[in-house]
């Protein structure tokens, strides 16, 4: 049993047989798997008293599932990645270069923390990155391009290239902590008796991927996005919209720095709406605002046009291609390339 003097139960009491508040590692492993116990250990600050119990382990299981689902999503998309699709960094959209910048930030942190046996620091950084930067932002924005863009799309190829880098770094970084999950993920992508992730080195992350100016620009873009998301949440709660793709918000930005950051960005893409219009200046009094993001106002509107049968976006351009009357031009081009590839294979 975990009866170390500095291991306490959830209420901060020392574990003892008489109180029956001990936790048996074998039971945790049998119920949830060894990686759950490993994750709890890695997330704990062993320089202080540590606590364990059913609720703490439940939180650990929830965290583990989020991390595992992030890896599964990458694996599902990387099935479509071909070596000839690889895109040079200089040709990538800003959003992809932002993710590479984050890898360049994390790489020295992870290496230094492993050298210092500071697993808590590694776990906190990777958990934040995978849940906030990837699952809740990058994957959310790029899902449309990955699922619906034509084969020839540079954005799609760039996203797949970045996913390849993300997978290689994340799985090898997690391998010393989540041994079984990392191995399962690695062998799913690279099957073979001699392809163990535990025989792989951490990938070399070029320092040239770092771009502080780009990161600062996208910090501002994400602040504007947060206001748009807040406005759409109210519309969804009032049942005026279902999906965010039913919206075409009017976005007013009076803060000059924020406006300069978003003026050349496709806000509809970043905010996952069917359309979006940017205005320089104050918005109407009824526009939605967030106290923590001054200078941004959002007036929600319904998107106009028909719903694309493929991407679910609403656009007046649906039906403009006579060969694919229920699709947007982008989706019609994707289907045209798909049909050509299928016929060539026959």
Secondary structure, DSSP 8 states (H G I E B T S, - for coil): ----TTEE-TTS-B--TTTT----HHHHHHHH-HHHHHHHHHHS-TTS-EE--HHHHHHHHHHHHHHHHHHHHHHHHHTT--GGG---GGGS-HHHHHHHHHHHHHHHHHHHHHHTT-HHHHHHHHHHIIIIIIIIIIHHHHHHHHHHS-TT-HHHHHHHHHHHHHHHHHHHHHHTTSHHHHHHHHHHHS-STT--GGG-------GGG--HHHHHHHHHHHHHHHHHHHHHHHHHHTTS-SSGGGBEEEEEE--HHHHHHHTTS-HHHHHT-SEEEEEES---TTSEEETTEEEEEEE--B--SEE-TTT--EETTTT-SGGGTTS-HHHHHHHHHHHHHHHHH-
